[in-house]
Amino acid sequence: MTRLPQTITYQSPLDALIAVVKRLNLYENQHKLDSEEFFHQYRQGKTSDEIEFIEWANDYQHYLALRQEIEQDLTSGEVIGYPASQVFADLGNYLKNLEDYEEKLVRGEIQDYTVKINQED
């Protein structure tokens, strides 16, 4: 199966971080393994080279880079034009929504997870 190039556009690093965290949560729930532990095993060659594991490792590296970028921005008091207090409020709301989503996923109320993407021709 040929994979088409995909582009996902986010409004801010925080939006990107939220999307990556959602994907990481899916991998973690599916494999019953924390992403940090998975990545440690992956770097030691203890996982297979399946595309899913490569994508998981890439998502985790992206997560680390985004987190570092946001942490640096927070030390300056702003994240892409948002006051730090607003970022923390939004993050708190997101985490509550994520908990609700995960509970619905576990109960079987949500069957599928989709991300809107733009495909390049």
TIVO-2410 file (N, C-alpha, C; in nm, 3 decimals):
# residues 121
REC num residu      c1      c2      c3 atome chaine
REC   1      M   0.084  -0.117   0.000     N      A
REC   1      M   0.000   0.000   0.000    CA      A
REC   1      M   0.089   0.124   0.000     C      A
REC   2      T   0.064   0.215  -0.090     N      A
REC   2      T   0.140   0.338  -0.100    CA      A
REC   2      T   0.081   0.443  -0.008     C      A
REC   3      R   0.165   0.503   0.072     N      A
REC   3      R   0.118   0.608   0.163    CA      A
REC   3      R   0.135   0.742   0.094     C      A
REC   4      L   0.030   0.822   0.097     N      A
REC   4      L   0.035   0.955   0.039    CA      A
REC   4      L   0.098   1.051   0.138     C      A
REC   5      P   0.174   1.149   0.088     N      A
REC   5      P   0.229   1.250   0.179    CA      A
REC   5      P   0.113   1.324   0.247     C      A
REC   6      Q   0.129   1.350   0.375     N      A
REC   6      Q   0.023   1.417   0.449    CA      A
REC   6      Q   0.078   1.542   0.517     C      A
REC   7      T  -0.003   1.644   0.519     N      A
REC   7      T   0.034   1.767   0.587    CA      A
REC   7      T  -0.074   1.799   0.688     C      A
REC   8      I  -0.034   1.819   0.810     N      A
REC   8      I  -0.127   1.859   0.914    CA      A
REC   8      I  -0.086   1.999   0.956     C      A
REC   9      T  -0.178   2.092   0.951     N      A
REC   9      T  -0.149   2.231   0.984    CA      A
REC   9      T  -0.213   2.266   1.116     C      A
REC  10      Y  -0.135   2.325   1.206     N      A
REC  10      Y  -0.185   2.366   1.336    CA      A
REC  10      Y  -0.169   2.517   1.350     C      A
REC  11      Q  -0.253   2.575   1.433     N      A
REC  11      Q  -0.251   2.719   1.455    CA      A
REC  11      Q  -0.137   2.762   1.548     C      A
REC  12      S  -0.091   2.671   1.633     N      A
REC  12      S   0.014   2.704   1.729    CA      A
REC  12      S   0.085   2.576   1.772     C      A
REC  13      P   0.202   2.590   1.833     N      A
REC  13      P   0.270   2.472   1.887    CA      A
REC  13      P   0.185   2.400   1.992     C      A
REC  14      L   0.104   2.475   2.066     N      A
REC  14      L   0.018   2.412   2.166    CA      A
REC  14      L  -0.087   2.324   2.099     C      A
REC  15      D  -0.146   2.370   1.989     N      A
REC  15      D  -0.241   2.287   1.914    CA      A
REC  15      D  -0.173   2.160   1.863     C      A
REC  16      A  -0.051   2.175   1.814     N      A
REC  16      A   0.024   2.059   1.763    CA      A
REC  16      A   0.053   1.962   1.877     C      A
REC  17      L   0.092   2.014   1.992     N      A
REC  17      L   0.121   1.929   2.107    CA      A
REC  17      L  -0.002   1.849   2.148     C      A
REC  18      I  -0.116   1.913   2.150     N      A
REC  18      I  -0.240   1.845   2.187    CA      A
REC  18      I  -0.269   1.730   2.090     C      A
REC  19      A  -0.253   1.754   1.961     N      A
REC  19      A  -0.279   1.650   1.861    CA      A
REC  19      A  -0.181   1.533   1.877     C      A
REC  20      V  -0.055   1.564   1.902     N      A
REC  20      V   0.046   1.458   1.919    CA      A
REC  20      V   0.017   1.378   2.046     C      A
REC  21      V  -0.021   1.445   2.153     N      A
REC  21      V  -0.053   1.374   2.278    CA      A
REC  21      V  -0.171   1.278   2.256     C      A
REC  22      K  -0.270   1.320   2.180     N      A
REC  22      K  -0.383   1.231   2.149    CA      A
REC  22      K  -0.335   1.106   2.077     C      A
REC  23      R  -0.246   1.124   1.976     N      A
REC  23      R  -0.194   1.007   1.904    CA      A
REC  23      R  -0.113   0.917   1.997     C      A
REC  24      L  -0.030   0.978   2.081     N      A
REC  24      L   0.049   0.898   2.175    CA      A
REC  24      L  -0.042   0.819   2.269     C      A
REC  25      N  -0.150   0.881   2.314     N      A
REC  25      N  -0.244   0.810   2.402    CA      A
REC  25      N  -0.304   0.689   2.333     C      A
REC  26      L  -0.333   0.703   2.205     N      A
REC  26      L  -0.388   0.589   2.130    CA      A
REC  26      L  -0.288   0.474   2.125     C      A
REC  27      Y  -0.163   0.505   2.094     N      A
REC  27      Y  -0.059   0.401   2.091    CA      A
REC  27      Y  -0.045   0.336   2.228     C      A
REC  28      E  -0.040   0.418   2.333     N      A
REC  28      E  -0.021   0.367   2.468    CA      A
REC  28      E  -0.136   0.275   2.509     C      A
REC  29      N  -0.259   0.315   2.479     N      A
REC  29      N  -0.375   0.232   2.513    CA      A
REC  29      N  -0.375   0.102   2.434     C      A
REC  30      Q  -0.338   0.110   2.307     N      A
REC  30      Q  -0.338  -0.009   2.222    CA      A
REC  30      Q  -0.232  -0.110   2.265     C      A
REC  31      H  -0.115  -0.060   2.302     N      A
REC  31      H  -0.002  -0.149   2.334    CA      A
REC  31      H   0.023  -0.163   2.484     C      A
REC  32      K  -0.058  -0.095   2.564     N      A
REC  32      K  -0.044  -0.102   2.711    CA      A
REC  32      K   0.099  -0.072   2.753     C      A
REC  33      L   0.155   0.035   2.693     N      A
REC  33      L   0.294   0.072   2.718    CA      A
REC  33      L   0.307   0.223   2.712     C      A
REC  34      D   0.372   0.281   2.809     N      A
REC  34      D   0.399   0.424   2.814    CA      A
REC  34      D   0.493   0.463   2.699     C      A
REC  35      S   0.471   0.579   2.640     N      A
REC  35      S   0.550   0.622   2.524    CA      A
REC  35      S   0.698   0.637   2.558     C      A
REC  36      E   0.727   0.686   2.676     N      A
REC  36      E   0.867   0.702   2.716    CA      A
REC  36      E   0.937   0.565   2.721     C      A
REC  37      E   0.871   0.467   2.780     N      A
REC  37      E   0.928   0.331   2.787    CA      A
REC  37      E   0.939   0.270   2.648     C      A
REC  38      F   0.834   0.288   2.567     N      A
REC  38      F   0.839   0.239   2.430    CA      A
REC  38      F   0.960   0.297   2.357     C      A
REC  39      F   0.978   0.427   2.367     N      A
REC  39      F   1.086   0.494   2.294    CA      A
REC  39      F   1.222   0.443   2.341     C      A
REC  40      H   1.234   0.418   2.470     N      A
REC  40      H   1.358   0.360   2.523    CA      A
REC  40      H   1.385   0.223   2.459     C      A
REC  41      Q   1.281   0.139   2.452     N      A
REC  41      Q   1.295   0.008   2.390    CA      A
REC  41      Q   1.324   0.020   2.240     C      A
REC  42      Y   1.256   0.113   2.175     N      A
REC  42      Y   1.275   0.136   2.031    CA      A
REC  42      Y   1.419   0.175   2.001     C      A
REC  43      R   1.474   0.265   2.079     N      A
REC  43      R   1.613   0.311   2.057    CA      A
REC  43      R   1.715   0.202   2.084     C      A
REC  44      Q   1.677   0.105   2.166     N      A
REC  44      Q   1.766  -0.008   2.194    CA      A
REC  44      Q   1.747  -0.121   2.093     C      A
REC  45      G   1.656  -0.103   1.996     N      A
REC  45      G   1.632  -0.206   1.896    CA      A
REC  45      G   1.548  -0.322   1.945     C      A
REC  46      K   1.471  -0.302   2.051     N      A
REC  46      K   1.392  -0.410   2.110    CA      A
REC  46      K   1.251  -0.418   2.052     C      A
REC  47      T   1.220  -0.334   1.954     N      A
REC  47      T   1.089  -0.339   1.889    CA      A
REC  47      T   1.110  -0.372   1.741     C      A
REC  48      S   1.004  -0.411   1.677     N      A
REC  48      S   1.014  -0.440   1.534    CA      A
REC  48      S   1.018  -0.309   1.454     C      A
REC  49      D   1.043  -0.321   1.326     N      A
REC  49      D   1.048  -0.204   1.238    CA      A
REC  49      D   0.916  -0.181   1.167     C      A
REC  50      E   0.805  -0.224   1.229     N      A
REC  50      E   0.674  -0.201   1.170    CA      A
REC  50      E   0.650  -0.051   1.158     C      A
REC  51      I   0.576  -0.012   1.055     N      A
REC  51      I   0.549   0.129   1.030    CA      A
REC  51      I   0.484   0.194   1.151     C      A
REC  52      E   0.396   0.121   1.222     N      A
REC  52      E   0.330   0.177   1.339    CA      A
REC  52      E   0.431   0.219   1.446     C      A
REC  53      F   0.534   0.136   1.467     N      A
REC  53      F   0.634   0.169   1.568    CA      A
REC  53      F   0.722   0.285   1.523     C      A
REC  54      I   0.750   0.293   1.396     N      A
REC  54      I   0.827   0.405   1.343    CA      A
REC  54      I   0.748   0.535   1.361     C      A
REC  55      E   0.618   0.530   1.330     N      A
REC  55      E   0.533   0.648   1.347    CA      A
REC  55      E   0.521   0.687   1.494     C      A
REC  56      W   0.509   0.586   1.582     N      A
REC  56      W   0.501   0.613   1.725    CA      A
REC  56      W   0.629   0.682   1.772     C      A
REC  57      A   0.743   0.630   1.731     N      A
REC  57      A   0.871   0.690   1.770    CA      A
REC  57      A   0.882   0.834   1.717     C      A
REC  58      N   0.839   0.855   1.593     N      A
REC  58      N   0.841   0.991   1.536    CA      A
REC  58      N   0.749   1.084   1.613     C      A
REC  59      D   0.630   1.035   1.646     N      A
REC  59      D   0.537   1.117   1.724    CA      A
REC  59      D   0.596   1.152   1.861     C      A
REC  60      Y   0.664   1.058   1.923     N      A
REC  60      Y   0.721   1.085   2.055    CA      A
REC  60      Y   0.834   1.188   2.044     C      A
REC  61      Q   0.916   1.178   1.941     N      A
REC  61      Q   1.022   1.277   1.921    CA      A
REC  61      Q   0.961   1.415   1.893     C      A
REC  62      H   0.854   1.417   1.816     N      A
REC  62      H   0.784   1.543   1.788    CA      A
REC  62      H   0.727   1.601   1.918     C      A
REC  63      Y   0.670   1.515   2.002     N      A
REC  63      Y   0.618   1.557   2.132    CA      A
REC  63      Y   0.729   1.622   2.216     C      A
REC  64      L   0.845   1.559   2.222     N      A
REC  64      L   0.955   1.613   2.302    CA      A
REC  64      L   0.999   1.750   2.249     C      A
REC  65      A   1.008   1.763   2.118     N      A
REC  65      A   1.050   1.890   2.057    CA      A
REC  65      A   0.946   2.000   2.083     C      A
REC  66      L   0.819   1.967   2.066     N      A
REC  66      L   0.713   2.066   2.091    CA      A
REC  66      L   0.710   2.108   2.237     C      A
REC  67      R   0.722   2.011   2.324     N      A
REC  67      R   0.721   2.041   2.467    CA      A
REC  67      R   0.835   2.134   2.504     C      A
REC  68      Q   0.952   2.107   2.449     N      A
REC  68      Q   1.068   2.193   2.477    CA      A
REC  68      Q   1.043   2.335   2.423     C      A
REC  69      E   0.987   2.345   2.302     N      A
REC  69      E   0.958   2.475   2.244    CA      A
REC  69      E   0.859   2.553   2.330     C      A
REC  70      I   0.754   2.487   2.374     N      A
REC  70      I   0.652   2.553   2.456    CA      A
REC  70      I   0.709   2.593   2.592     C      A
REC  71      E   0.789   2.507   2.651     N      A
REC  71      E   0.849   2.540   2.780    CA      A
REC  71      E   0.939   2.662   2.768     C      A
REC  72      Q   1.014   2.672   2.658     N      A
REC  72      Q   1.099   2.790   2.636    CA      A
REC  72      Q   1.014   2.914   2.620     C      A
REC  73      D   0.904   2.902   2.546     N      A
REC  73      D   0.814   3.017   2.528    CA      A
REC  73      D   0.750   3.058   2.660     C      A
REC  74      L   0.716   2.960   2.743     N      A
REC  74      L   0.653   2.992   2.871    CA      A
REC  74      L   0.748   3.068   2.963     C      A
REC  75      T   0.876   3.039   2.955     N      A
REC  75      T   0.971   3.112   3.040    CA      A
REC  75      T   0.977   3.258   3.001     C      A
REC  76      S   0.940   3.290   2.877     N      A
REC  76      S   0.936   3.430   2.834    CA      A
REC  76      S   0.800   3.492   2.864     C      A
REC  77      G   0.702   3.412   2.912     N      A
REC  77      G   0.572   3.465   2.951    CA      A
REC  77      G   0.466   3.456   2.845     C      A
REC  78      E   0.497   3.413   2.724     N      A
REC  78      E   0.398   3.403   2.618    CA      A
REC  78      E   0.423   3.282   2.531     C      A
REC  79      V   0.316   3.231   2.474     N      A
REC  79      V   0.324   3.125   2.373    CA      A
REC  79      V   0.249   3.176   2.252     C      A
REC  80      I   0.321   3.213   2.150     N      A
REC  80      I   0.264   3.261   2.024    CA      A
REC  80      I   0.152   3.363   2.050     C      A
REC  81      G   0.184   3.466   2.124     N      A
REC  81      G   0.088   3.574   2.144    CA      A
REC  81      G  -0.014   3.553   2.254     C      A
REC  82      Y  -0.015   3.436   2.318     N      A
REC  82      Y  -0.109   3.411   2.427    CA      A
REC  82      Y  -0.037   3.432   2.560     C      A
REC  83      P  -0.100   3.501   2.654     N      A
REC  83      P  -0.038   3.512   2.787    CA      A
REC  83      P  -0.025   3.373   2.849     C      A
REC  84      A   0.078   3.352   2.928     N      A
REC  84      A   0.102   3.222   2.990    CA      A
REC  84      A  -0.018   3.176   3.072     C      A
REC  85      S  -0.085   3.269   3.140     N      A
REC  85      S  -0.201   3.229   3.222    CA      A
REC  85      S  -0.311   3.169   3.135     C      A
REC  86      Q  -0.330   3.222   3.013     N      A
REC  86      Q  -0.431   3.168   2.923    CA      A
REC  86      Q  -0.390   3.030   2.872     C      A
REC  87      V  -0.262   3.012   2.846     N      A
REC  87      V  -0.212   2.882   2.800    CA      A
REC  87      V  -0.241   2.776   2.906     C      A
REC  88      F  -0.213   2.807   3.033     N      A
REC  88      F  -0.237   2.710   3.138    CA      A
REC  88      F  -0.386   2.682   3.154     C      A
REC  89      A  -0.469   2.783   3.141     N      A
REC  89      A  -0.614   2.762   3.149    CA      A
REC  89      A  -0.661   2.673   3.035     C      A
REC  90      D  -0.614   2.701   2.912     N      A
REC  90      D  -0.651   2.619   2.797    CA      A
REC  90      D  -0.601   2.477   2.812     C      A
REC  91      L  -0.480   2.461   2.863     N      A
REC  91      L  -0.424   2.328   2.882    CA      A
REC  91      L  -0.505   2.251   2.986     C      A
REC  92      G  -0.547   2.317   3.093     N      A
REC  92      G  -0.631   2.252   3.193    CA      A
REC  92      G  -0.763   2.205   3.133     C      A
REC  93      N  -0.824   2.289   3.050     N      A
REC  93      N  -0.949   2.250   2.982    CA      A
REC  93      N  -0.925   2.133   2.889     C      A
REC  94      Y  -0.814   2.138   2.815     N      A
REC  94      Y  -0.783   2.028   2.724    CA      A
REC  94      Y  -0.768   1.897   2.801     C      A
REC  95      L  -0.695   1.900   2.912     N      A
REC  95      L  -0.672   1.777   2.988    CA      A
REC  95      L  -0.803   1.718   3.039     C      A
REC  96      K  -0.896   1.803   3.082     N      A
REC  96      K  -1.027   1.753   3.125    CA      A
REC  96      K  -1.100   1.689   3.007     C      A
REC  97      N  -1.096   1.755   2.890     N      A
REC  97      N  -1.160   1.699   2.772    CA      A
REC  97      N  -1.095   1.567   2.732     C      A
REC  98      L  -0.963   1.557   2.745     N      A
REC  98      L  -0.893   1.434   2.712    CA      A
REC  98      L  -0.936   1.321   2.805     C      A
REC  99      E  -0.949   1.351   2.934     N      A
REC  99      E  -0.996   1.249   3.028    CA      A
REC  99      E  -1.135   1.202   2.990     C      A
REC 100      D  -1.225   1.295   2.956     N      A
REC 100      D  -1.360   1.258   2.913    CA      A
REC 100      D  -1.355   1.171   2.789     C      A
REC 101      Y  -1.270   1.208   2.692     N      A
REC 101      Y  -1.256   1.132   2.568    CA      A
REC 101      Y  -1.208   0.990   2.598     C      A
REC 102      E  -1.105   0.979   2.683     N      A
REC 102      E  -1.051   0.847   2.715    CA      A
REC 102      E  -1.155   0.759   2.784     C      A
REC 103      E  -1.234   0.819   2.874     N      A
REC 103      E  -1.339   0.741   2.942    CA      A
REC 103      E  -1.441   0.689   2.841     C      A
REC 104      K  -1.481   0.773   2.745     N      A
REC 104      K  -1.576   0.731   2.642    CA      A
REC 104      K  -1.514   0.623   2.554     C      A
REC 105      L  -1.385   0.636   2.524     N      A
REC 105      L  -1.315   0.537   2.442    CA      A
REC 105      L  -1.314   0.402   2.513     C      A
REC 106      V  -1.284   0.402   2.642     N      A
REC 106      V  -1.280   0.279   2.720    CA      A
REC 106      V  -1.419   0.216   2.729     C      A
REC 107      R  -1.522   0.298   2.745     N      A
REC 107      R  -1.659   0.246   2.753    CA      A
REC 107      R  -1.712   0.201   2.617     C      A
REC 108      G  -1.638   0.228   2.510     N      A
REC 108      G  -1.682   0.187   2.377    CA      A
REC 108      G  -1.777   0.284   2.312     C      A
REC 109      E  -1.792   0.403   2.369     N      A
REC 109      E  -1.881   0.503   2.312    CA      A
REC 109      E  -1.819   0.570   2.189     C      A
REC 110      I  -1.688   0.562   2.179     N      A
REC 110      I  -1.616   0.616   2.063    CA      A
REC 110      I  -1.545   0.500   1.997     C      A
REC 111      Q  -1.573   0.477   1.870     N      A
REC 111      Q  -1.517   0.362   1.799    CA      A
REC 111      Q  -1.396   0.398   1.715     C      A
REC 112      D  -1.383   0.523   1.675     N      A
REC 112      D  -1.280   0.560   1.579    CA      A
REC 112      D  -1.223   0.695   1.616     C      A
REC 113      Y  -1.099   0.716   1.580     N      A
REC 113      Y  -1.031   0.842   1.602    CA      A
REC 113      Y  -0.985   0.893   1.467     C      A
REC 114      T  -1.020   1.016   1.437     N      A
REC 114      T  -0.978   1.072   1.309    CA      A
REC 114      T  -0.912   1.207   1.330     C      A
REC 115      V  -0.822   1.239   1.243     N      A
REC 115      V  -0.756   1.370   1.241    CA      A
REC 115      V  -0.779   1.428   1.103     C      A
REC 116      K  -0.820   1.553   1.098     N      A
REC 116      K  -0.838   1.616   0.968    CA      A
REC 116      K  -0.699   1.655   0.916     C      A
REC 117      I  -0.674   1.619   0.791     N      A
REC 117      I  -0.545   1.649   0.730    CA      A
REC 117      I  -0.566   1.704   0.590     C      A
REC 118      N  -0.466   1.774   0.542     N      A
REC 118      N  -0.463   1.818   0.404    CA      A
REC 118      N  -0.363   1.730   0.332     C      A
REC 119      Q  -0.404   1.669   0.221     N      A
REC 119      Q  -0.312   1.585   0.146    CA      A
REC 119      Q  -0.253   1.665   0.030     C      A
REC 120      E  -0.120   1.654   0.017     N      A
REC 120      E  -0.052   1.721  -0.093    CA      A
REC 120      E  -0.057   1.635  -0.216     C      A
REC 121      D  -0.084   1.696  -0.331     N      A
REC 121      D  -0.089   1.621  -0.457    CA      A
REC 121      D   0.049   1.600  -0.512     C      A
***
